[in-house]
Amino acid sequence: MTSSAKGEIEMERKFLIPDEKTFNDILNFIPRPPDKMGDYIVGRSETKTRDYRYFDTFEGYLEEHKLLVYLGPGYLEKEGISASFRAREEDFIFTVKIPTDNPANREEYQHRVIPGEGTNFYGLKPEDFDSWEPMKKIKKKIADDSSLQEVVRLKVLTSRFDLYQGLEFRAEVAVDQVIARGMGRLQ
């Protein structure tokens, strides 16, 4: 849960749809504006694809020696920390999330990267941001000689729309189809 600028409480909930047929049925059910869904008016609607990369403290030798089957959560995940890159239309975003004293909340920091000529999304490394204060916080929690390794790449196709009751905004709904590629090319 987070607070919005208006002081209202925002809540994000995620649900796993385990089979492709049910997922496709839900996608086909999404109305396109201007339309209604029960008592709600469907507002803005968009579909887009984004690439994500997530990092943790795994060592490369696990992949090299085909020991990935023994791989459990990395240190960052165990501590509720995340570090990821997201490719958007005009830029890349490096996001770091760090737990707070309240277990229901995490501090979120974002560093925007404007791609220049030759900038490669898959060439970006968390170590490129070691002087950024949120990365310093992460580095304090892990061994100084540990580097963050890419552990999963996501390709996310999002179908997103807004729901209104009358003129009052009520919720943003996103249905995401996610393809994950982990270390060792697991998909």
N, C-alpha and C positions, 0 to 999 in steps of 0.2 A: 504494500500500500504506500502511496505517496500523496503528497498534498499538491493541489494545483495552485496556480497563481491566484485564483479566486478564494482559496482556503478550503475548497471542497476536497473530499477524499476521493482519490482515484484508485482503482483496484484493477490489477491485471490478473486474469485467470487463464491457464493453459490446459487444454485437454488433448489427449492422444486419440486419434482415430486409427484403430489398428489395421483395418483392411481397406484396400484400394476401392472396392465397390462402394462401400459406405461413404468414403471420402468423396468420390466422384458424384454420388447422389447429393451430397451436401453442396458441392460446387454448383451443380445444376439447379439447386433450389434457390441460390442467391439471386434475388431480383436485381434488375438494372434500373437505375432511376429514370424518370420519376415513377416510383411504384410504392406499394405498401407491403408490409410484412406484419400481419395481424393488425394491431392498433398503431403500429409505427410507420412513419414515412421514411423511405430510404433516401438518404441524401447522397453526397459525393460517393463515387465508386471508382476504384482503379485496380489495375492488375500490374504488377511489376516483378522483376527478378533481381535478386541481389546475391552476391557472393560474400561469405563470411569465412574467417579463419580464427580458430581458437587455440590458445597456447597453455602449456603447463610445464612442469619441471622434469618431464621424462627424459631419460638419457637415450641417445641414439642407438646404443648397443642392444637394446631390447628388440628393435626392428632388425638390426643387422644379424642377430643370432636367432631370429624367428621365435622369440619368447613373448610375443605380444599376447598370446593366449593367457598369460599370467598377469597381464596388466590390469591393475585396479585403478581407482581414481588417483590422480596426481595430487601433489601437495596443495596447489592452489584450490582445486575443486574441494578437497577435504576441508579447507579453511573457509570455504564460501567466497573465495576470490575468483574473479574471472578477468581475463585479458583477451581482447579480440580485435580484429580488423574487420571493417564492413566497407564494401565498395558501393558507392552511390553513383548517381548519374554524373555529377560534376566533381566529386571529391572522394576521398577515403576517410574513414573515421576510425581512430584507435580508441577503444573504450576499455576502461578499467573500472571494475566494481569491487568495493572493499566493504566487509561487514562493519556495522556500527554496534554500539552497546545494545541496541534494540534488535533482537534476532529476526524481526520481520522486515528490517530495512537494511539497505546497503547504500553506501555513498557511490555515486556514479560520476566519473570524470570522462570527458571526451576531448580528444586532440584531433583537430581537422588537418588533413594533408591535402593540399592542392596539387594534383599531379602535374608535373612539368614534362617536358620532352624526355622520353626514355624512362619515366617513372613506371615501375612494374609493381602492381598490387601484390603479386606473389613473391616479390623480392624484399618487401618491407619486413623488418625484424623488430621485435619489442626492444632489443638493445639499442636501436636507433633513437630511442626515447628515454635512455637512462637518466638524462638530466632533468626530465619532467618530474615534478613533485609527486604525482600519484605512482609513477614507476619506482621512485625512491622508497615509497611506503611498501611496495611489494618486495623490493630488494632487501629491505630490513627483515622481512619475514622468512626469506629463503636464504640458503647458504650463499655467501658472496660469490663463490665460483660456479654456482648453478646458473645455467642459462635457460631461458624459456624455449621450449620446443613446440613446433606446430603439432597438434594432436588430432585435429579434425578440420575438414573443410566442408562448408555447407553451401548448397545452392538452394535458395529459398524462392519459390514462386508464391507471391502473396496476392490474394484477392481480398480487397478491403472495402468496407462501406460504413457509412454513418447512419445511425437510427435516431429519429426525432419523434417526439410526441408533440403534435402541434408545431410550434416554432422552437420548442426547447430541445436542445441536444441531450440525448440520453446515453448513447454508447457508440464506440467504434468497434466494429467486428472485423477480425482478420482471420481468414482461413489460409493456412500456409502449407504448401506441399514442400517437404524438405528431403533433399538427397544429401546424405552425409558420407564423406569419404574419410576414413580414419587412417592412422599409420598402417603401413603394410598394404595399402590400397583396399582395405576392407570397406564395403559399401552396404 
